[in-house]
Amino acid sequence: MDPMDIVGKSKEDVSLPKSTMCKIIKEMLPPDVRVARDTQDLLVECCVEFINLLSSESNEVCAREDKKTIAPEHVLKALEVLGFGEYIEEVYAAYEQHKLDTLDSPKGGKCSGVEMTEEEAVAEQQRMFAEARARMNNNGLAKPAEPGPQGTIDS
């Protein structure tokens, strides 16, 4: 892969984290097998090239469907087109597991584990507004006002 194959990006800008890649490589091999540094670099380059190839084909599949956003289905179809059909089931299973994992995480977009009534949410919001107001008015030096009964702010 030429260092400027990807528009406006140098080779270093489009690489994968070497430490992560080395960890993956070592996990796949028996403990008594060593991998030369240039071999690790070659494997990283192969992974980058594969991702570029898969992304490009996924984009073409997406374009044929007149879509503007590449969806997981486009990637699965691209795998098939590129001759990697035997991996589709395993890739799909990994994708499904990823969806389950991200639903449970705080970054998954779902508020899991936070059960709050509407009144509690309003009171919390008022408390946060009061803290922000206090920081703005006093450059963060004063203690924010405490919420009074029914979540109102006593100044």
C-alpha positions as CSV (number, residue, x, y, z in Angstrom):
1,M,0.0,0.0,0.0
2,D,1.4,3.3,-1.1
3,P,1.6,5.8,1.8
4,M,-0.8,8.2,0.1
5,D,-3.3,5.6,-1.1
6,I,-6.0,7.1,1.1
7,V,-6.7,10.7,0.0
8,G,-4.8,13.2,2.1
9,K,-3.6,10.7,4.7
10,S,-0.1,9.5,5.4
11,K,0.7,5.9,6.2
12,E,0.8,6.6,9.9
13,D,-2.6,8.3,9.8
14,V,-4.4,5.1,8.6
15,S,-2.7,2.4,10.6
16,L,-4.0,0.3,13.5
17,P,-2.7,0.5,17.0
18,K,0.4,-1.7,17.0
19,S,0.1,-2.7,20.7
20,T,-3.5,-3.9,20.1
21,M,-2.6,-5.7,17.0
22,C,0.4,-7.4,18.6
23,K,-1.8,-8.5,21.5
24,I,-4.3,-10.0,19.0
25,I,-1.5,-11.8,17.1
26,K,0.0,-13.2,20.3
27,E,-3.4,-14.4,21.5
28,M,-3.9,-16.4,18.3
29,L,-0.6,-18.3,18.5
30,P,0.8,-20.9,20.9
31,P,2.8,-19.5,23.7
32,D,6.1,-20.9,22.4
33,V,5.8,-19.2,19.0
34,R,7.5,-15.8,18.5
35,V,6.7,-13.3,15.8
36,A,9.4,-11.1,14.2
37,R,8.8,-7.4,14.3
38,D,8.7,-7.1,10.5
39,T,6.1,-9.9,10.5
40,Q,4.0,-8.0,12.9
41,D,4.2,-4.9,10.7
42,L,3.3,-7.0,7.7
43,L,0.2,-8.4,9.5
44,V,-0.8,-4.9,10.5
45,E,-0.5,-3.7,6.9
46,C,-2.5,-6.7,5.7
47,C,-5.3,-5.8,8.2
48,V,-5.3,-2.2,7.1
49,E,-5.5,-3.3,3.4
50,F,-8.3,-5.7,4.2
51,I,-10.3,-2.9,6.0
52,N,-9.7,-0.6,3.0
53,L,-10.9,-3.3,0.6
54,L,-13.9,-4.2,2.7
55,S,-14.9,-0.5,3.2
56,S,-14.6,0.2,-0.5
57,E,-16.7,-2.8,-1.5
58,S,-19.3,-1.9,1.3
59,N,-19.5,1.6,-0.1
60,E,-20.2,0.1,-3.6
61,V,-22.9,-2.1,-2.2
62,C,-24.4,0.8,-0.4
63,A,-24.2,3.0,-3.6
64,R,-26.0,0.3,-5.7
65,E,-28.9,0.5,-3.2
66,D,-28.9,4.3,-3.5
67,K,-28.1,4.7,0.2
68,K,-25.8,7.3,1.7
69,T,-24.9,5.4,4.9
70,I,-23.1,2.1,5.0
71,A,-25.1,-0.3,7.1
72,P,-24.0,-3.6,8.6
73,E,-25.9,-5.4,5.9
74,H,-23.7,-3.7,3.3
75,V,-20.6,-5.0,5.0
76,L,-22.0,-8.5,5.1
77,K,-22.8,-8.4,1.4
78,A,-19.4,-7.0,0.7
79,L,-17.8,-10.0,2.5
80,E,-19.8,-12.3,0.2
81,V,-18.9,-10.4,-3.0
82,L,-15.2,-10.4,-2.0
83,G,-15.3,-14.2,-1.5
84,F,-15.4,-14.3,2.3
85,G,-18.9,-15.7,2.5
86,E,-17.7,-18.5,4.9
87,Y,-17.1,-15.8,7.5
88,I,-20.5,-14.1,7.3
89,E,-22.2,-16.2,10.0
90,E,-19.3,-15.6,12.5
91,V,-19.1,-11.9,11.6
92,Y,-22.9,-11.5,12.1
93,A,-22.7,-13.3,15.4
94,A,-19.9,-10.9,16.5
95,Y,-22.0,-7.9,15.4
96,E,-25.1,-9.2,17.3
97,Q,-22.9,-9.6,20.4
98,H,-21.5,-6.1,20.0
99,K,-25.1,-4.7,19.9
100,L,-25.9,-6.5,23.1
101,D,-22.7,-5.3,24.8
102,T,-23.2,-1.7,23.8
103,L,-26.9,-1.7,25.0
104,D,-25.6,-2.5,28.5
105,S,-22.9,0.1,28.5
106,P,-23.4,3.7,29.5
107,K,-22.2,4.9,26.1
108,G,-24.8,2.6,24.4
109,G,-27.4,5.4,24.3
110,K,-29.8,3.6,26.6
111,C,-30.1,4.8,30.2
112,S,-29.8,1.5,32.0
113,G,-29.8,1.2,35.8
114,V,-30.9,4.8,36.2
115,E,-34.5,4.7,37.6
116,M,-35.8,8.2,38.4
117,T,-39.3,9.5,38.7
118,E,-40.2,12.6,36.7
119,E,-40.2,14.7,39.9
120,E,-36.8,13.4,40.9
121,A,-35.5,14.2,37.4
122,V,-36.9,17.8,37.6
123,A,-35.4,18.3,41.0
124,E,-32.0,17.0,39.8
125,Q,-32.2,19.3,36.8
126,Q,-33.0,22.3,39.0
127,R,-30.1,21.4,41.3
128,M,-27.8,21.2,38.3
129,F,-29.1,24.5,36.9
130,A,-28.5,26.1,40.3
131,E,-24.9,24.8,40.4
132,A,-24.2,26.2,36.9
133,R,-25.7,29.6,37.8
134,A,-23.6,29.8,41.0
135,R,-20.5,28.9,39.0
136,M,-21.3,31.6,36.4
137,N,-22.2,34.3,38.9
138,N,-19.4,33.6,41.4
139,N,-16.7,32.2,39.1
140,G,-17.2,28.9,40.9
141,L,-16.2,30.1,44.3
142,A,-19.5,30.0,46.1
143,K,-21.4,27.0,47.2
144,P,-24.5,26.4,45.0
145,A,-28.0,27.0,46.5
146,E,-29.6,23.9,48.0
147,P,-32.9,22.8,46.7
148,G,-35.8,23.5,49.0
149,P,-39.0,21.5,49.4
150,Q,-40.6,20.3,46.1
151,G,-37.3,20.8,44.3
152,T,-37.4,24.6,44.3
153,I,-34.2,26.6,44.8
154,D,-33.9,28.7,48.0
155,S,-31.5,31.6,47.3
